[in-house]
Amino acid sequence: MHRILVTAALLFGVSVASFGQSAKEFLKKGETHYVAKQYAQALEVYQQGLKKHPKDARLNFRTGLTYLSLPGRSESLRYLQAAYTTNPSVDENIYYYLGLSYQSNKQFQKALEFFNEHKKRHASAKDDVDKRISQVLFADSAMRAPSGAVVENVGKAINSSFHEYSPLVSSDGNTMIFTSNRPNDGVPSGKLYEDIYISKRANNQWSKPQKISPNINIKFNDAAASLSRDGKTLIIYYEYGGGDIYISQLKGNEWSKPIPLNQNVNSPASWETSAFVTADGQKLYFTSNRAGGMGSLDIYVSEMEITGDWGKAKNLGPTINTGGREDSPAVDADGKTLFFSSDGHRGMGGMDIFRSEYKDGKWQKPVNLGYPINSVEDDSFFGLTGDRRQAFFSSMREEGNSEIYTLTFNEPYMVVAEAQIPPPDELPAKNTGSRTVRQPTSEGPQPVEKPARTSNKPASANNYGRPGPVPSGPTLSRKLLFFATNRDVLDKEGARKLDDIVAYLKANKDVSSLIEGHTDNQGNAVLNNALSIRRANSVARYLTDKGVDPRRLSVRGYGARRPLVSNDDEMDGRQLNRRIEISLIKVVSPRGTVAE
């Protein structure tokens, strides 16, 4: 896969006649594939060898090393541990690779021990090892101070057992365009090309993805880069021609055949991987490895000229770009907040997502979005929906391949509260750990999800979301809406009540609303908390879609912590606790007068 993601060829045609073969023969054949970067084939050979020689330290080491070169790096640990236990001198870099594997498995104390041991033995590796140690310390600190957002896998309707990434979601949140290398008809053996897909959402369910258009999807790799706010202009990466940026327009119900951007963007001797056009259409942010950059991939900006074409590109400079990779830029609607991914700024490991604010004529020092948005694997392609209550991004974290995730925020315009991460000077005596919620459901018997492997403690519900500020002033009225079990979709009665609230808020500009989500006590507490936030956000989204300024809305989710009545029975108990409470509050200024 181009850019961030690592492509592994399919496991085709690796036939190993294991009978009678020595470990050395398996090692030799596997090494041939490994050197050619045919990691999947190498892994197949090494695993065949381990069936015959399960205790061979070299085969275990090479298997673990190969896993580190593939998605799903956490699988490397048991093989590297077996190699080290059998023969600690199996390879001079065994301590470094074990450090990487422990880092992937979030076992930060062990990772730190092995990285430090490698640095003692190999002074020349100090810079690289120090960077890894910095990641380990930062990751541990970040996971002990999670940010106020709920992270959910968008589910199997979108994600497959192959790579999905670069989600582009329309401003209303109901259309997703994304990239996947899932199998296609006529694909040559051993090669999966990326194509662009589209899915629609109705009743909170995504439809089966379809290829976006035969005008756009070609034989080679093509990937979605950005979508205009009106959903009619699509920026595309085409591998054909060396890797360039193209543009397609939606005309009626059909996408036009993409055309390349000019040579100020697509430099003939370089590789352009992703691009984003600002809401006003006046600036194009894109990534390139052209000569004169600061790292292997930098972010550039080009401004629209009076001729209607893109002008000379400018490097964003050392505040944003590093000696590593910066990719997948996206700019918020205000034009003053840049989101991007990087492995050069301090992060948890792999590519992390950062944001930078434009102030006083320059981009400020990037801020890591923290955990659970970032992980120890690659995280990238961050984009907000129009109401700024949700965001979508892609990550390698859980499944061994890239998948698409969504974030839900408590407050509009809150983007992501800067994580209050303790100084990462040292690790605690015992690692804590936390984990991301995957496809939450609740209010029913649910299997308790496993916490991170580094902890025996279940994740706390308090990790998911911080309450937004309550408008100051007298509460004028409070209305209740009720939901069916496991549901966060409004019914007709709920929508009718909200229409009354919309009319009132439009007529009374000095009134704001506090929206509080609640669940019954059935199921997992963490998942109930996530469900309560989704319920509250479904109400907030309805109000903003009807024209209410999102800055007049505050959202909180309490899970089952504040029952209205006892949960002992369904009809007069749990049914009443599955609710939204909407308070209408007259806003009062700090001096005590009603706001104008």
N, C-alpha and C positions, 0 to 999 in steps of 0.2 A: 504494500500500500504506500502511496506517496506521502510526503510530509511526515506527520507525527507517527502515524500508525505503521507497525511493522507487518509486512505481508509474509505469510508462510505459504509455500506451495502446498497443494493438497497431497495427501498421502497416497499418491498413485504409483503403482508399478515398483514398489520397493519389495522385491522378493529376495528373501535371505534363506538360503539353504543352511540352516543352523547345525544340522547334524554333522558332528565331527569337526566343526570349526573351533579354533582356539580363540581366546579372548583377544589376542593380538590381531587376528584377522578381522574380527568385528571392529576393533579400534581403527584399523587402517581404512576399512571401507567407510566407516562413519566419518572419519576425518576428511576424506575426499569430499563428501557432501557438505561438511561443516565449513571447510575452507571456501567452497563455492557458494556459501550462504544459503544452501538448501537445507535449512534447519529442520524442517519437518521430516525430510528423508533421513537426515542424520539421526534424528531421535528414534525413528523406526528401527534403524540398524542397531543402535545402542540398546534399545529395549529388547530386541531379539537376542542380543548377546547376553543380556542380564538373565533371560530365561534359562540359559545354559550355564552362566557363570554369575549367579546372584551376589556373591560376596567379593567379586573382583573390584578392588578399589578404583582402578583406572576407568572401568566401564561405568561405575556409579558416578565418578567425578565428571566424565564426559557427558553423561546423561543430565546431570544437574546443570552443567555449564550450558548445554544446549537449551534447556528450559529457560535459562536466563536470557536467551536470545529470542525467545518466543513470547507472545502474549500468555498471560497466566504464569508469571515468573515464580509465584509462590510455590508451585509444584516442585521447584528445584531443591527445596530444603531437605527432604528426606533422602535424596540421593547424595547430596553434598555431605550431609551428616554421616551417612553410611560410609562414604569414602574417607572422611576424616577419622572416624572411629576405627576403621580398619587400618589406615595408614596415614598419619598426620603429615607425612612428607610426600603425599601422592602428587602434589604440584606446589611450586613455590608461591603461587598466588591463592592457595586454598583459603587463607584467612580473609582475603579481600572478597572472594566470591561468596563465602559464608556470610560475611557482613552484608552483602547485597541481598542475599536470600532472606536473612533475618529481617532486614529492613522491609522487604516486600511482604513479609508475614507480620509486620507491625510488632515484632519482638525487639524493641529498640535497645533494651539493656544489652542483650546478646550481640546485636549489631554493633553497638559501640565497643564492646570488648574485642570483637574480631577485627574491626577497623583499626583500633589502637594497636593491636598486636601486629597487624600487617605494616603499619607505619614504623614500628620499632625495627622490623626486619628489612624494610625497604625504604630508606630515607629519601630516595629519589621520587617516591610516589606520594610525598607529603601533601602536595597541593591538591591532588585528586582525592586523597583520603580525607583531607580536612574538609573538602566540599561535601563529601558523603556524611561526615560526622555532623556538619552543620545542618544537613537535611534531617538527620536522625533526631537531633536535639529540637529542631523546629517542629518536626512532625509530632513528637511526643507532647510538646507544649501546646500545639494547636489542638490536638485531640483532647486535651484536658480542659480546653476552653472553647467548646463548639460555638459557632456563630448562630444567630437567630433565624434560621431558615430550615424548612422541612425538605429533605431530599428524597425523591421517589423515582424508582425505575419506571419508565412510561409503559412497560409491559410488553407482552409477546405480540400484541397487535402490530407493533412497530419493530421491536427488536427480534432478531433471529439468532441462530448459532453462528452467524457470520458477523462482519463488522458493520455497524451503523454509526454514523457520525455526522457532524455539521448540520444540526437541526435548524431550519429557518421557519419560524412560526409567524403567521400573519398577525396584524395588530389586534384582531379580535380573538386570537388564540385558537381558531378553529380550523386552520389549514397548516399542515406541516409539510415542508419540502426537505428531504434529507438525502444522504448518500449511503449506499451499501454495496458491498461486493458479493452479495448473495448470488448463487448460481443462476446463469442465464442459458438459454438455448444456444447451441452452436459455439460454446466456449471451448477453446483448445484445451486438451488435457493438461492439467497442472497449472492453469492460469485462470484466475477469476478477475474480471475487470469490474471497476467501480461504475455504477450507474446512479442516476438521480431518480428518486421516487417521490410520490405525493400521496398524502392521506388527509381525509377530512374527519373532523370530530363532530359528533352529534350525541346529545345526552351523555356527555362525558366519556364517550367511547370513540376510539380511533378506528376508521375503516381500514380494510385491507389495502396496503400500499400498492400503487400501480406505477409503472414507469411513466415519467412525466410526459414525454413526447418523443416520437421517432426523429423529430427535427433536432432534438438536443442530445439524446443518448446515442453515442457512436461506438464503434468497435473497440476503441481504446478507453483508458480511464477518463471519466468525466465526473466532476464533483460540484455540488452546490456550494457557493461561496457567500452570497448575501442576497436578500430580497428587499425591494423597496417597500415603503410603508403602505403604498396602495396595492401591493401585490402584483404589479404588472411589469416589473423590471427584475430580471434574474441575472445575477453575476455568476459566472461559471468558470471553473478551472478545467482546461483541456490538456491532457498529457500530450496529445498530438502536436508535433512541432517543437517539442522540448519542454513543454510546460508553460502555458500562457493563460491570460485572463480574457474571457469572452463575455459578451452581453447578449441577452435574448429578451424580446418584448412579447407580452401577452396581447394578442390581437384577436378580440372576440373570445373564442374558446381554444385558440391554438397558439402555441409558443412559436415565435419566429426562429428561423435558422440562425444560430449564434454567429456574431461577427467579432473579430479580435479588437481589443483596444489598441490605441496607437503605440508607437515605439517609445514614447515617454514612459509608458507603463510596461509594455512587453519588450524588454531589452533583448536583442537577438542572441546575445551570448550568455544569457542568464535564465534562471528558473523562477517564475512567479507562481506562488502557490495559493494565495487567498486574497480577497479584496472586499471592501465595504464602502458603499456610497452613503454619505450622510443624508439626513432627512430632507435637507434643503437642496440636495443634488449638486452642491458646489464643491465638495471635496471627496476624493477617493483615497482611502487608506488601503495599502496593499503590502504584501511581503515579497521579498526578492533576495536572492543570493548574489546579486550583481557585484562587480568589482567596486572596491572603495567602501564596502560595508564594515560593520564592527564585529560581526560574527558569521555563523554559517547561514543565518536567515535573519533579516532585519525588516522593520516596518518603515514604510515610506508614505508620503502624502503627496498627492497631485491635486491642483486646483483647476476648476473649470475656467477656461479662457473665454473671451468675448466671441471667439470663433466657434464656440460650442464643442470644443475638444479639450482633452486633458493636457495640462501644461507640464513643464519640467518637474520631475519628482524630486522631493527633498527627504533626506534621511531624518527621522525623528530625533536622532541624537543619543548621546550616552545615558541620559536619564531613563529612556525607554529601552534602547537596544543595548545588548551585552555581547560578550564573546561567545555566547551560546546561540540558542534558537528563540526567536520571537515569532509568533504565528497567530492566525485567526483573529485579526483586529475587528472590533465592532464598536461603534460610537452611539451613545444614547441619543435620544431625540433632541435633547438640549444642545448637542454638539460639544459638550464640555466634559463628558465622562467617556474615557477610552477603556474598553475591556480587551484583554489579549492574553495569550498563553505564552509561557516562557520556561525554559530550563536553566536560564542564566541568572535570574534573580533568586533570592533565597526562598526555597520552597520545601515541600514535604518529600520530593522525589519525582523524577520524570518531569512532565510539563505541568505547571500549576497555572491557575487563572488569577490574573491581577487586574487591578483597575488604577487609573491615574486621572486626576482632575486637572483641567486646564484653567490656570489662574495666573494673573499678571503677565499674560502673553507667553506662557510656557507651560509645558506638561510637568506636573509635580511627581515626586518620587512614588513609584508604584506601590500599591498596598496589596498584599496577598489576601485573597478572599477567605482564607482559613478553612477549617474543617466544620461541617462535613462536605462542603462544596469541593474542596481539593482533597486528594488522597495521595498515597505513596506511588500511584501509577500515573499515567498520562491523563490530564483533564484539560479540555479545550472547547472552543467554539461556543462561547457563552453569548446568549442573546435574551433580552427582556421582551415580554409581551407589551402591547400598547398601554395597558392599564398599570404596568409596572408592579403587578402583584405576583407575577410568575416569571420564571426564566427557564430556558432550556440549555443544556450543554451535553457534551459527550465525554465519556470516561472509560478507561480500561479496567476499572476497579474490581469487579466481582466475578465476571464470567470468563475471563481469559481472552475476551475480545472486546472491541469498543462497543458500548451501548449508549443509548440516549436516556438522559435523566431530566427530571423537572425539579425546580425549586419553587416553594411557596413561601411568600413573605407575609409577615403580620401586617405591615404597613405599606401603603403605596409610597413611592418615592424614597423608600428606605434603602433601595438598592441592596446593599449588604452592610450591616453594621460592622465597623472595623472590629475584627476579633480582638478581644482583650487577652492577648496571648502573654503569659508570663515570660520573663527573660529566659531564654533557653541556655542557661549556663551549665546546667547539669541535669541528669535524669534523677527522678525519685528512686528510692530504694526498690520499690515495686511498681512495675508498669501498670497503668490504669487501662486506658483504651475505651473506645466507644465504637459505634458502628452506624452505618447509614440504613435508614428504613427502606426496604425494597417492596414496592407494590402494596402499600398498607391497606388492609381492610380491618374492621374491628367490630365491636358489639356482637360478639358471638364467640363460641369456643374456638380459640386460635392456638396453634402451636406456638410456644414461646420461642422467639427467634434467638439464635445463638449470638452472644456478644463476640467482640473481637477475640481472636485466639490468645491475645496477650492478657486477657482479664477473665476472672471468674465472677465478676460483678455484672448484673444486668444493666443495660443502659437506662439512665434516668429519664423520665418523661420531661424533666426540666431542661434537658438538652435541646428540646425542640421548640424554638420560638421564644422571643421575649415580648412581654406585653407592650403595646404601643401606649402613648400618652392618652389619658382620658381628658376630653375637653373640659375646661373649668367653667362651671356655671350650674344653674338649677336644671334638674331633669324635668322636662315637660310631660313626657309620657313614655311608656315602655310597652312594646308589642312582642308577642311570642309567635314563632313559626316552628312547626314540628316536622320531623323527618322519619321515614321508615328505617328499619335496621340496616346498617351498613351503607346508607344512601347519603349523598351530598347534593342531590339534584332537587331543585325547587319543584313543588307540584303547582297546579293551577290556583289553588287557594292561597298558597304562599306568594305567588306572583301577583295576585290581586291585591293582597295586603301591601306588598312592596310598591305597587303602582300608587297607592294612597300616600305612602311615605315619600315617593318621588315628587308628587304634586306638592306636598307640604314643604319639602326642603327647597323646591324651586321658588315657592312663594315666600319663604322665610330665610333670607340669606344669612341671618345671624344665628341659625340653628345648625349644629353638627350632630353626627350620629356615632354612637359607640355600638359596635356589632360584636356580640359575644357568643361563641360556639360551645355547645355542650353535648355530651353523649351519656348513655347509660353506663353501667359498670360491667357489662358483659365483655369478655375478651381481654386482650393485652393492653395495659395502660399506655404504653408508648404509642401503639397504633391508634388507640382512642384519641390521644392528644392530637395526632396528625389529622384524624378524621374531623375533629372539632374545628381545626383551623381551616380545613377545606370547606366545611359547611359555612363558616363565617365568610370566607373569601367568595363563595358562590353568591352570597347575598351582596357583598360589596361589588362584585363584578356586574351583577344585575343593575344595581343602582348607577354605577358609572356608565354602563351601556345606555342607560336612559337619560344621561346628561348631567348627573350629579358630579360635581368636582371631587375627585378622589381625596383631595386634601381636607375635605370636610368629614372624612370617614376614618375611624380608628377601629382596628380589628384585634380581637383576642381569642385564644382558644384554651379551654380549660379541661378538655377531656371529660372524665367522670368526677372531677374533684369538687364540683359545686352542684350537687343534685338539688332539684327543686322539691322533690318528694322522695320517699323511700324507694329503693330499687327492688323491694321484696317481691313484687308481682309485675305483670306486664301492663294490664289495662290501666290501672290507676297509679302506676309507678314508672317503670322504665320507659313506657311510651311518652310520658310527659317530660322525662329528662332528656330525650333526644330532641333538642330544641336549639333555636337561635333566639337570643334576647336582643332586641333593638331599642336602644335608649336614645331619645331625642333630647338634646342638651342645648340650652341657650348659651352661646359663647360669651364669656365675660373677660374683659381685658384685665391686665395685671392690676389696674387701679380700682377694679370693682365695677366699672361701668360696662354696659352691654356693648359688644363690639359692633361697629358700624358695618 
